[in-house]
Amino acid sequence: MREITFSGEIEVRYSDLDAYGHVNHATYFTYLETVRTKVFLYEFNELIKQGIYLIIVNASCDFKHPIHLGDKVIVSFNLKELKRTSFTLTYSIHNGSGLEYATAQTTLVSYDNNRKKAVPLPDLILSKFS
C-alpha cells in the first residue's frame, strides 16, 4: 500500500455555523465529502460512467477543536485499509499550521449500480493505492 495523502481547502460559510457561533458538527461530514468528491471525480470518474459507485457504509468523527468563521480549514485524507470490496480512509481536518480540528474515518464499498450489489474493488482503485 502506498502512502498517498490527498488534501483540499474548505471555505467556512456563515451558513455552516450553529447557534454557538462555530461550525455545526454535522457540517464536518460535508467538509469530508466535499474534498473526497473532488478527488474521486478527478481520479475515478471513469468508474461512475461504468455504474461503479463508491458508497459510504460507515463514518465517524472525533471533534477536537471548534471551527469558527474565518478559520483556515484543510481536509487531508489517506488510505488506512484495503479489502476485497471496500476500503477505509482516515481524515484530518486541520488549519495547516498544527491545529487539528477533528479526525475522521469512512469506509466505502465498491457498488455496481447495474447489478445492485457490492463488487470487488476495480483495478483503477487498486492501482492507485497499491
N, CA, C and O atoms as a GROMACS GRO file, in nm:
protein
  520
    1MET      N    1   0.084  -0.118   0.000
    1MET     CA    2   0.000   0.000   0.000
    1MET      C    3   0.088   0.124   0.000
    1MET      O    4   0.179   0.138   0.083
    2ARG      N    5   0.062   0.213  -0.092
    2ARG     CA    6   0.135   0.340  -0.096
    2ARG      C    7   0.070   0.440  -0.004
    2ARG      O    8  -0.052   0.444   0.010
    3GLU      N    9   0.152   0.522   0.061
    3GLU     CA   10   0.101   0.629   0.147
    3GLU      C   11   0.082   0.753   0.061
    3GLU      O   12   0.178   0.825   0.034
    4ILE      N   13  -0.040   0.777   0.018
    4ILE     CA   14  -0.074   0.894  -0.062
    4ILE      C   15  -0.172   0.978   0.019
    4ILE      O   16  -0.272   0.927   0.067
    5THR      N   17  -0.142   1.106   0.033
    5THR     CA   18  -0.233   1.195   0.104
    5THR      C   19  -0.294   1.292   0.005
    5THR      O   20  -0.224   1.356  -0.073
    6PHE      N   21  -0.425   1.302   0.010
    6PHE     CA   22  -0.500   1.397  -0.072
    6PHE      C   23  -0.547   1.508   0.021
    6PHE      O   24  -0.584   1.481   0.135
    7SER      N   25  -0.547   1.632  -0.027
    7SER     CA   26  -0.589   1.745   0.056
    7SER      C   27  -0.666   1.846  -0.026
    7SER      O   28  -0.650   1.856  -0.148
    8GLY      N   29  -0.751   1.921   0.043
    8GLY     CA   30  -0.823   2.031  -0.018
    8GLY      C   31  -0.865   2.130   0.088
    8GLY      O   32  -0.892   2.094   0.202
    9GLU      N   33  -0.870   2.256   0.048
    9GLU     CA   34  -0.910   2.361   0.143
    9GLU      C   35  -1.060   2.386   0.134
    9GLU      O   36  -1.119   2.377   0.026
   10ILE      N   37  -1.119   2.416   0.248
   10ILE     CA   38  -1.262   2.441   0.260
   10ILE      C   39  -1.283   2.586   0.302
   10ILE      O   40  -1.212   2.637   0.389
   11GLU      N   41  -1.378   2.650   0.241
   11GLU     CA   42  -1.417   2.785   0.284
   11GLU      C   43  -1.533   2.773   0.383
   11GLU      O   44  -1.638   2.717   0.350
   12VAL      N   45  -1.514   2.824   0.502
   12VAL     CA   46  -1.620   2.820   0.603
   12VAL      C   47  -1.723   2.926   0.567
   12VAL      O   48  -1.690   3.044   0.551
   13ARG      N   49  -1.847   2.884   0.554
   13ARG     CA   50  -1.956   2.975   0.521
   13ARG      C   51  -2.036   3.010   0.647
   13ARG      O   52  -2.039   2.932   0.742
   14TYR      N   53  -2.098   3.124   0.645
   14TYR     CA   54  -2.180   3.166   0.758
   14TYR      C   55  -2.288   3.062   0.786
   14TYR      O   56  -2.321   3.037   0.902
   15SER      N   57  -2.342   3.002   0.681
   15SER     CA   58  -2.448   2.902   0.698
   15SER      C   59  -2.398   2.772   0.762
   15SER      O   60  -2.479   2.689   0.802
   16ASP      N   61  -2.266   2.754   0.772
   16ASP     CA   62  -2.209   2.636   0.838
   16ASP      C   63  -2.216   2.646   0.990
   16ASP      O   64  -2.201   2.546   1.060
   17LEU      N   65  -2.237   2.765   1.041
   17LEU     CA   66  -2.231   2.790   1.185
   17LEU      C   67  -2.361   2.752   1.254
   17LEU      O   68  -2.469   2.757   1.195
   18ASP      N   69  -2.348   2.716   1.381
   18ASP     CA   70  -2.467   2.687   1.461
   18ASP      C   71  -2.492   2.803   1.557
   18ASP      O   72  -2.427   2.907   1.548
   19ALA      N   73  -2.586   2.787   1.647
   19ALA     CA   74  -2.624   2.894   1.740
   19ALA      C   75  -2.511   2.935   1.833
   19ALA      O   76  -2.515   3.043   1.892
   20TYR      N   77  -2.409   2.849   1.848
   20TYR     CA   78  -2.296   2.879   1.935
   20TYR      C   79  -2.184   2.954   1.863
   20TYR      O   80  -2.084   2.989   1.925
   21GLY      N   81  -2.200   2.977   1.732
   21GLY     CA   82  -2.102   3.054   1.656
   21GLY      C   83  -1.986   2.973   1.602
   21GLY      O   84  -1.888   3.030   1.554
   22HIS      N   85  -1.996   2.840   1.608
   22HIS     CA   86  -1.892   2.757   1.547
   22HIS      C   87  -1.956   2.660   1.448
   22HIS      O   88  -2.078   2.644   1.446
   23VAL      N   89  -1.874   2.597   1.367
   23VAL     CA   90  -1.925   2.506   1.264
   23VAL      C   91  -2.000   2.392   1.331
   23VAL      O   92  -1.951   2.328   1.423
   24ASN      N   93  -2.122   2.368   1.282
   24ASN     CA   94  -2.206   2.260   1.334
   24ASN      C   95  -2.139   2.126   1.310
   24ASN      O   96  -2.074   2.105   1.207
   25HIS      N   97  -2.153   2.035   1.406
   25HIS     CA   98  -2.085   1.906   1.398
   25HIS      C   99  -2.120   1.828   1.270
   25HIS      O  100  -2.033   1.760   1.215
   26ALA      N  101  -2.242   1.835   1.224
   26ALA     CA  102  -2.281   1.761   1.104
   26ALA      C  103  -2.211   1.815   0.979
   26ALA      O  104  -2.191   1.741   0.882
   27THR      N  105  -2.174   1.941   0.981
   27THR     CA  106  -2.108   2.003   0.866
   27THR      C  107  -1.968   1.947   0.845
   27THR      O  108  -1.917   1.951   0.733
   28TYR      N  109  -1.905   1.895   0.948
   28TYR     CA  110  -1.773   1.834   0.933
   28TYR      C  111  -1.779   1.722   0.829
   28TYR      O  112  -1.686   1.706   0.750
   29PHE      N  113  -1.889   1.645   0.830
   29PHE     CA  114  -1.904   1.537   0.732
   29PHE      C  115  -1.920   1.593   0.590
   29PHE      O  116  -1.874   1.532   0.493
   30THR      N  117  -1.984   1.709   0.578
   30THR     CA  118  -1.993   1.774   0.447
   30THR      C  119  -1.856   1.818   0.399
   30THR      O  120  -1.826   1.808   0.280
   31TYR      N  121  -1.771   1.865   0.490
   31TYR     CA  122  -1.635   1.903   0.454
   31TYR      C  123  -1.558   1.781   0.402
   31TYR      O  124  -1.487   1.791   0.302
   32LEU      N  125  -1.571   1.668   0.470
   32LEU     CA  126  -1.506   1.544   0.424
   32LEU      C  127  -1.554   1.508   0.285
   32LEU      O  128  -1.474   1.477   0.196
   33GLU      N  129  -1.685   1.512   0.267
   33GLU     CA  130  -1.746   1.477   0.139
   33GLU      C  131  -1.699   1.569   0.027
   33GLU      O  132  -1.672   1.523  -0.084
   34THR      N  133  -1.690   1.697   0.055
   34THR     CA  134  -1.650   1.795  -0.047
   34THR      C  135  -1.514   1.763  -0.104
   34THR      O  136  -1.496   1.758  -0.225
   35VAL      N  137  -1.416   1.741  -0.017
   35VAL     CA  138  -1.280   1.713  -0.063
   35VAL      C  139  -1.271   1.575  -0.126
   35VAL      O  140  -1.210   1.558  -0.231
   36ARG      N  141  -1.333   1.475  -0.062
   36ARG     CA  142  -1.330   1.339  -0.117
   36ARG      C  143  -1.392   1.335  -0.256
   36ARG      O  144  -1.339   1.270  -0.346
   37THR      N  145  -1.505   1.404  -0.275
   37THR     CA  146  -1.573   1.404  -0.404
   37THR      C  147  -1.487   1.471  -0.512
   37THR      O  148  -1.481   1.421  -0.624
   38LYS      N  149  -1.423   1.581  -0.480
   38LYS     CA  150  -1.335   1.647  -0.577
   38LYS      C  151  -1.224   1.552  -0.622
   38LYS      O  152  -1.196   1.541  -0.741
   39VAL      N  153  -1.162   1.485  -0.527
   39VAL     CA  154  -1.055   1.391  -0.560
   39VAL      C  155  -1.110   1.274  -0.641
   39VAL      O  156  -1.051   1.236  -0.742
   40PHE      N  157  -1.220   1.216  -0.597
   40PHE     CA  158  -1.273   1.098  -0.664
   40PHE      C  159  -1.322   1.130  -0.805
   40PHE      O  160  -1.305   1.049  -0.896
   41LEU      N  161  -1.382   1.246  -0.824
   41LEU     CA  162  -1.425   1.283  -0.960
   41LEU      C  163  -1.306   1.294  -1.053
   41LEU      O  164  -1.315   1.259  -1.170
   42TYR      N  165  -1.196   1.344  -1.001
   42TYR     CA  166  -1.074   1.357  -1.080
   42TYR      C  167  -1.008   1.220  -1.103
   42TYR      O  168  -0.969   1.188  -1.215
   43GLU      N  169  -0.996   1.142  -0.998
   43GLU     CA  170  -0.923   1.016  -1.005
   43GLU      C  171  -1.006   0.898  -1.058
   43GLU      O  172  -0.952   0.812  -1.128
   44PHE      N  173  -1.136   0.895  -1.026
   44PHE     CA  174  -1.216   0.776  -1.054
   44PHE      C  175  -1.343   0.804  -1.135
   44PHE      O  176  -1.438   0.727  -1.128
   45ASN      N  177  -1.345   0.911  -1.212
   45ASN     CA  178  -1.463   0.948  -1.288
   45ASN      C  179  -1.507   0.838  -1.385
   45ASN      O  180  -1.627   0.821  -1.409
   46GLU      N  181  -1.412   0.764  -1.438
   46GLU     CA  182  -1.445   0.656  -1.531
   46GLU      C  183  -1.532   0.548  -1.466
   46GLU      O  184  -1.617   0.488  -1.532
   47LEU      N  185  -1.513   0.525  -1.338
   47LEU     CA  186  -1.594   0.425  -1.266
   47LEU      C  187  -1.741   0.464  -1.265
   47LEU      O  188  -1.829   0.380  -1.284
   48ILE      N  189  -1.767   0.591  -1.241
   48ILE     CA  190  -1.906   0.640  -1.236
   48ILE      C  191  -1.974   0.615  -1.371
   48ILE      O  192  -2.090   0.574  -1.376
   49LYS      N  193  -1.901   0.640  -1.479
   49LYS     CA  194  -1.955   0.617  -1.614
   49LYS      C  195  -1.989   0.470  -1.635
   49LYS      O  196  -2.080   0.437  -1.712
   50GLN      N  197  -1.917   0.381  -1.567
   50GLN     CA  198  -1.940   0.236  -1.578
   50GLN      C  199  -2.047   0.187  -1.481
   50GLN      O  200  -2.082   0.069  -1.483
   51GLY      N  201  -2.099   0.276  -1.396
   51GLY     CA  202  -2.201   0.237  -1.299
   51GLY      C  203  -2.143   0.180  -1.171
   51GLY      O  204  -2.215   0.120  -1.092
   52ILE      N  205  -2.012   0.200  -1.150
   52ILE     CA  206  -1.949   0.156  -1.025
   52ILE      C  207  -1.941   0.276  -0.932
   52ILE      O  208  -1.874   0.375  -0.961
   53TYR      N  209  -2.011   0.267  -0.820
   53TYR     CA  210  -2.015   0.375  -0.723
   53TYR      C  211  -1.934   0.336  -0.599
   53TYR      O  212  -1.922   0.218  -0.565
   54LEU      N  213  -1.880   0.436  -0.534
   54LEU     CA  214  -1.810   0.416  -0.408
   54LEU      C  215  -1.899   0.476  -0.300
   54LEU      O  216  -1.905   0.597  -0.283
   55ILE      N  217  -1.967   0.388  -0.228
   55ILE     CA  218  -2.067   0.435  -0.132
   55ILE      C  219  -2.019   0.414   0.012
   55ILE      O  220  -1.954   0.315   0.044
   56ILE      N  221  -2.052   0.509   0.095
   56ILE     CA  222  -2.011   0.504   0.235
   56ILE      C  223  -2.102   0.410   0.312
   56ILE      O  224  -2.224   0.418   0.303
   57VAL      N  225  -2.039   0.320   0.387
   57VAL     CA  226  -2.114   0.227   0.472
   57VAL      C  227  -2.089   0.254   0.620
   57VAL      O  228  -2.159   0.201   0.706
   58ASN      N  229  -1.988   0.336   0.649
   58ASN     CA  230  -1.959   0.372   0.788
   58ASN      C  231  -1.884   0.504   0.790
   58ASN      O  232  -1.797   0.529   0.706
   59ALA      N  233  -1.918   0.589   0.887
   59ALA     CA  234  -1.849   0.718   0.902
   59ALA      C  235  -1.845   0.754   1.050
   59ALA      O  236  -1.942   0.735   1.124
   60SER      N  237  -1.729   0.806   1.092
   60SER     CA  238  -1.716   0.851   1.230
   60SER      C  239  -1.626   0.974   1.233
   60SER      O  240  -1.545   0.996   1.143
   61CYS      N  241  -1.642   1.054   1.339
   61CYS     CA  242  -1.564   1.176   1.353
   61CYS      C  243  -1.538   1.203   1.501
   61CYS      O  244  -1.630   1.195   1.583
   62ASP      N  245  -1.415   1.236   1.532
   62ASP     CA  246  -1.378   1.278   1.668
   62ASP      C  247  -1.346   1.427   1.662
   62ASP      O  248  -1.254   1.469   1.592
   63PHE      N  249  -1.422   1.507   1.736
   63PHE     CA  250  -1.409   1.652   1.736
   63PHE      C  251  -1.308   1.695   1.842
   63PHE      O  252  -1.317   1.652   1.957
   64LYS      N  253  -1.213   1.780   1.803
   64LYS     CA  254  -1.106   1.820   1.894
   64LYS      C  255  -1.109   1.970   1.927
   64LYS      O  256  -1.090   2.008   2.042
   65HIS      N  257  -1.133   2.054   1.826
   65HIS     CA  258  -1.137   2.199   1.845
   65HIS      C  259  -1.247   2.256   1.756
   65HIS      O  260  -1.266   2.209   1.644
   66PRO      N  261  -1.319   2.357   1.803
   66PRO     CA  262  -1.424   2.417   1.719
   66PRO      C  263  -1.364   2.496   1.603
   66PRO      O  264  -1.253   2.550   1.611
   67ILE      N  265  -1.439   2.498   1.495
   67ILE     CA  266  -1.403   2.579   1.378
   67ILE      C  267  -1.494   2.701   1.377
   67ILE      O  268  -1.615   2.689   1.396
   68HIS      N  269  -1.436   2.818   1.355
   68HIS     CA  270  -1.511   2.943   1.352
   68HIS      C  271  -1.504   3.007   1.214
   68HIS      O  272  -1.417   2.974   1.133
   69LEU      N  273  -1.595   3.098   1.189
   69LEU     CA  274  -1.596   3.174   1.064
   69LEU      C  275  -1.461   3.244   1.050
   69LEU      O  276  -1.414   3.308   1.144
   70GLY      N  277  -1.400   3.232   0.932
   70GLY     CA  278  -1.270   3.294   0.907
   70GLY      C  279  -1.152   3.203   0.932
   70GLY      O  280  -1.040   3.237   0.892
   71ASP      N  281  -1.173   3.088   0.998
   71ASP     CA  282  -1.064   2.993   1.020
   71ASP      C  283  -1.022   2.928   0.888
   71ASP      O  284  -1.105   2.905   0.801
   72LYS      N  285  -0.894   2.899   0.876
   72LYS     CA  286  -0.844   2.822   0.763
   72LYS      C  287  -0.874   2.676   0.792
   72LYS      O  288  -0.843   2.626   0.900
   73VAL      N  289  -0.934   2.606   0.694
   73VAL     CA  290  -0.972   2.467   0.713
   73VAL      C  291  -0.922   2.385   0.593
   73VAL      O  292  -0.953   2.415   0.478
   74ILE      N  293  -0.844   2.283   0.624
   74ILE     CA  294  -0.794   2.191   0.522
   74ILE      C  295  -0.837   2.051   0.562
   74ILE      O  296  -0.827   2.012   0.678
   75VAL      N  297  -0.885   1.976   0.465
   75VAL     CA  298  -0.918   1.835   0.486
   75VAL      C  299  -0.813   1.753   0.412
   75VAL      O  300  -0.795   1.767   0.291
   76SER      N  301  -0.745   1.667   0.486
   76SER     CA  302  -0.648   1.574   0.427
   76SER      C  303  -0.695   1.433   0.456
   76SER      O  304  -0.747   1.405   0.564
   77PHE      N  305  -0.676   1.343   0.358
   77PHE     CA  306  -0.712   1.204   0.384
   77PHE      C  307  -0.617   1.110   0.312
   77PHE      O  308  -0.552   1.145   0.214
   78ASN      N  309  -0.610   0.988   0.367
   78ASN     CA  310  -0.532   0.883   0.303
   78ASN      C  311  -0.595   0.747   0.332
   78ASN      O  312  -0.686   0.735   0.414
   79LEU      N  313  -0.544   0.648   0.263
   79LEU     CA  314  -0.595   0.513   0.276
   79LEU      C  315  -0.545   0.449   0.405
   79LEU      O  316  -0.426   0.454   0.435
   80LYS      N  317  -0.636   0.390   0.480
   80LYS     CA  318  -0.597   0.317   0.601
   80LYS      C  319  -0.595   0.167   0.574
   80LYS      O  320  -0.503   0.097   0.615
   81GLU      N  321  -0.698   0.118   0.503
   81GLU     CA  322  -0.713  -0.027   0.484
   81GLU      C  323  -0.780  -0.055   0.350
   81GLU      O  324  -0.872   0.016   0.308
   82LEU      N  325  -0.733  -0.159   0.285
   82LEU     CA  326  -0.787  -0.201   0.156
   82LEU      C  327  -0.832  -0.346   0.170
   82LEU      O  328  -0.753  -0.433   0.207
   83LYS      N  329  -0.960  -0.371   0.139
   83LYS     CA  330  -1.013  -0.508   0.144
   83LYS      C  331  -1.062  -0.546   0.006
   83LYS      O  332  -1.039  -0.473  -0.091
   84ARG      N  333  -1.129  -0.659  -0.005
   84ARG     CA  334  -1.173  -0.710  -0.135
   84ARG      C  335  -1.275  -0.618  -0.202
   84ARG      O  336  -1.262  -0.586  -0.320
   85THR      N  337  -1.377  -0.575  -0.128
   85THR     CA  338  -1.483  -0.490  -0.186
   85THR      C  339  -1.490  -0.351  -0.124
   85THR      O  340  -1.571  -0.269  -0.165
   86SER      N  341  -1.404  -0.325  -0.025
   86SER     CA  342  -1.413  -0.198   0.046
   86SER      C  343  -1.276  -0.142   0.080
   86SER      O  344  -1.174  -0.211   0.073
   87PHE      N  345  -1.276  -0.016   0.117
   87PHE     CA  346  -1.154   0.046   0.168
   87PHE      C  347  -1.192   0.151   0.270
   87PHE      O  348  -1.302   0.206   0.268
   88THR      N  349  -1.098   0.179   0.360
   88THR     CA  350  -1.121   0.274   0.468
   88THR      C  351  -1.024   0.390   0.453
   88THR      O  352  -0.905   0.372   0.432
   89LEU      N  353  -1.078   0.511   0.465
   89LEU     CA  354  -0.999   0.633   0.459
   89LEU      C  355  -0.996   0.697   0.597
   89LEU      O  356  -1.094   0.694   0.670
   90THR      N  357  -0.882   0.755   0.632
   90THR     CA  358  -0.871   0.834   0.754
   90THR      C  359  -0.850   0.980   0.713
   90THR      O  360  -0.784   1.009   0.613
   91TYR      N  361  -0.905   1.069   0.792
   91TYR     CA  362  -0.903   1.212   0.762
   91TYR      C  363  -0.849   1.292   0.878
   91TYR      O  364  -0.857   1.252   0.994
   92SER      N  365  -0.792   1.406   0.843
   92SER     CA  366  -0.758   1.509   0.941
   92SER      C  367  -0.817   1.640   0.890
   92SER      O  368  -0.792   1.681   0.777
   93ILE      N  369  -0.895   1.705   0.974
   93ILE     CA  370  -0.944   1.839   0.944
   93ILE      C  371  -0.857   1.932   1.028
   93ILE      O  372  -0.858   1.925   1.151
   94HIS      N  373  -0.782   2.019   0.962
   94HIS     CA  374  -0.680   2.098   1.031
   94HIS      C  375  -0.664   2.235   0.965
   94HIS      O  376  -0.729   2.265   0.865
   95ASN      N  377  -0.576   2.316   1.022
   95ASN     CA  378  -0.554   2.451   0.967
   95ASN      C  379  -0.424   2.463   0.889
   95ASN      O  380  -0.391   2.571   0.840
   96GLY      N  381  -0.349   2.353   0.876
   96GLY     CA  382  -0.223   2.356   0.803
   96GLY      C  383  -0.106   2.408   0.883
   96GLY      O  384   0.007   2.410   0.834
   97SER      N  385  -0.131   2.450   1.006
   97SER     CA  386  -0.025   2.504   1.092
   97SER      C  387  -0.017   2.432   1.226
   97SER      O  388   0.031   2.487   1.324
   98GLY      N  389  -0.066   2.309   1.230
   98GLY     CA  390  -0.053   2.230   1.351
   98GLY      C  391  -0.179   2.215   1.435
   98GLY      O  392  -0.181   2.133   1.527
   99LEU      N  393  -0.284   2.292   1.407
   99LEU     CA  394  -0.408   2.279   1.484
   99LEU      C  395  -0.500   2.181   1.413
   99LEU      O  396  -0.538   2.202   1.298
  100GLU      N  397  -0.534   2.073   1.482
  100GLU     CA  398  -0.625   1.974   1.426
  100GLU      C  399  -0.763   1.994   1.487
  100GLU      O  400  -0.781   1.986   1.608
  101TYR      N  401  -0.861   2.020   1.400
  101TYR     CA  402  -0.999   2.041   1.445
  101TYR      C  403  -1.069   1.908   1.472
  101TYR      O  404  -1.149   1.897   1.564
  102ALA      N  405  -1.037   1.807   1.389
  102ALA     CA  406  -1.104   1.678   1.403
  102ALA      C  407  -1.028   1.572   1.327
  102ALA      O  408  -0.950   1.601   1.236
  103THR      N  409  -1.052   1.446   1.366
  103THR     CA  410  -1.008   1.332   1.287
  103THR      C  411  -1.133   1.252   1.252
  103THR      O  412  -1.232   1.255   1.326
  104ALA      N  413  -1.128   1.182   1.141
  104ALA     CA  414  -1.247   1.109   1.097
  104ALA      C  415  -1.205   0.986   1.019
  104ALA      O  416  -1.089   0.967   0.984
  105GLN      N  417  -1.305   0.903   0.993
  105GLN     CA  418  -1.282   0.780   0.916
  105GLN      C  419  -1.409   0.746   0.840
  105GLN      O  420  -1.520   0.762   0.892
  106THR      N  421  -1.393   0.699   0.717
  106THR     CA  422  -1.507   0.648   0.640
  106THR      C  423  -1.466   0.515   0.576
  106THR      O  424  -1.351   0.496   0.536
  107THR      N  425  -1.562   0.426   0.567
  107THR     CA  426  -1.543   0.301   0.493
  107THR      C  427  -1.636   0.307   0.373
  107THR      O  428  -1.756   0.333   0.386
  108LEU      N  429  -1.578   0.281   0.256
  108LEU     CA  430  -1.653   0.286   0.131
  108LEU      C  431  -1.652   0.149   0.065
  108LEU      O  432  -1.553   0.076   0.071
  109VAL      N  433  -1.764   0.115   0.002
  109VAL     CA  434  -1.779  -0.012  -0.067
  109VAL      C  435  -1.792   0.015  -0.216
  109VAL      O  436  -1.856   0.112  -0.258
  110SER      N  437  -1.730  -0.071  -0.294
  110SER     CA  438  -1.745  -0.067  -0.440
  110SER      C  439  -1.879  -0.132  -0.474
  110SER      O  440  -1.901  -0.250  -0.445
  111TYR      N  441  -1.966  -0.054  -0.535
  111TYR     CA  442  -2.103  -0.099  -0.560
  111TYR      C  443  -2.137  -0.087  -0.708
  111TYR      O  444  -2.125   0.020  -0.767
  112ASP      N  445  -2.179  -0.198  -0.766
  112ASP     CA  446  -2.220  -0.199  -0.907
  112ASP      C  447  -2.368  -0.162  -0.912
  112ASP      O  448  -2.454  -0.241  -0.876
  113ASN      N  449  -2.396  -0.042  -0.957
  113ASN     CA  450  -2.534   0.008  -0.960
  113ASN      C  451  -2.620  -0.066  -1.061
  113ASN      O  452  -2.742  -0.070  -1.046
  114ASN      N  453  -2.560  -0.125  -1.164
  114ASN     CA  454  -2.638  -0.201  -1.263
  114ASN      C  455  -2.680  -0.336  -1.207
  114ASN      O  456  -2.792  -0.382  -1.232
  115ARG      N  457  -2.591  -0.400  -1.132
  115ARG     CA  458  -2.621  -0.531  -1.074
  115ARG      C  459  -2.676  -0.522  -0.933
  115ARG      O  460  -2.722  -0.621  -0.877
  116LYS      N  461  -2.672  -0.401  -0.875
  116LYS     CA  462  -2.727  -0.374  -0.741
  116LYS      C  463  -2.662  -0.460  -0.633
  116LYS      O  464  -2.729  -0.521  -0.550
  117LYS      N  465  -2.526  -0.464  -0.637
  117LYS     CA  466  -2.456  -0.540  -0.534
  117LYS      C  467  -2.311  -0.491  -0.522
  117LYS      O  468  -2.257  -0.429  -0.613
  118ALA      N  469  -2.252  -0.522  -0.407
  118ALA     CA  470  -2.111  -0.492  -0.386
  118ALA      C  471  -2.028  -0.581  -0.477
  118ALA      O  472  -2.060  -0.697  -0.500
  119VAL      N  473  -1.920  -0.524  -0.529
  119VAL     CA  474  -1.831  -0.596  -0.620
  119VAL      C  475  -1.686  -0.572  -0.577
  119VAL      O  476  -1.657  -0.476  -0.505
  120PRO      N  477  -1.595  -0.660  -0.619
  120PRO     CA  478  -1.453  -0.638  -0.586
  120PRO      C  479  -1.407  -0.499  -0.633
  120PRO      O  480  -1.456  -0.446  -0.733
  121LEU      N  481  -1.314  -0.443  -0.558
  121LEU     CA  482  -1.261  -0.312  -0.595
  121LEU      C  483  -1.203  -0.317  -0.736
  121LEU      O  484  -1.127  -0.408  -0.769
  122PRO      N  485  -1.237  -0.219  -0.818
  122PRO     CA  486  -1.185  -0.215  -0.954
  122PRO      C  487  -1.033  -0.194  -0.957
  122PRO      O  488  -0.975  -0.138  -0.864
  123ASP      N  489  -0.971  -0.240  -1.065
  123ASP     CA  490  -0.827  -0.225  -1.082
  123ASP      C  491  -0.783  -0.080  -1.072
  123ASP      O  492  -0.674  -0.051  -1.022
  124LEU      N  493  -0.866   0.012  -1.117
  124LEU     CA  494  -0.832   0.155  -1.111
  124LEU      C  495  -0.806   0.199  -0.967
  124LEU      O  496  -0.714   0.276  -0.942
  125ILE      N  497  -0.885   0.151  -0.875
  125ILE     CA  498  -0.865   0.186  -0.733
  125ILE      C  499  -0.745   0.112  -0.678
  125ILE      O  500  -0.661   0.171  -0.609
  126LEU      N  501  -0.736  -0.016  -0.707
  126LEU     CA  502  -0.624  -0.096  -0.657
  126LEU      C  503  -0.490  -0.041  -0.705
  126LEU      O  504  -0.394  -0.036  -0.629
  127SER      N  505  -0.483   0.000  -0.830
  127SER     CA  506  -0.358   0.053  -0.883
  127SER      C  507  -0.323   0.189  -0.822
  127SER      O  508  -0.206   0.223  -0.810
  128LYS      N  509  -0.423   0.265  -0.786
  128LYS     CA  510  -0.398   0.397  -0.725
  128LYS      C  511  -0.341   0.383  -0.585
  128LYS      O  512  -0.256   0.462  -0.545
  129PHE      N  513  -0.386   0.285  -0.511
  129PHE     CA  514  -0.347   0.271  -0.370
  129PHE      C  515  -0.242   0.164  -0.343
  129PHE      O  516  -0.185   0.161  -0.234
  130SER      N  517  -0.216   0.073  -0.442
  130SER     CA  518  -0.119  -0.032  -0.412
  130SER      C  519   0.014  -0.009  -0.480
  130SER      O  520   0.107  -0.089  -0.464
   0.00000   0.00000   0.00000
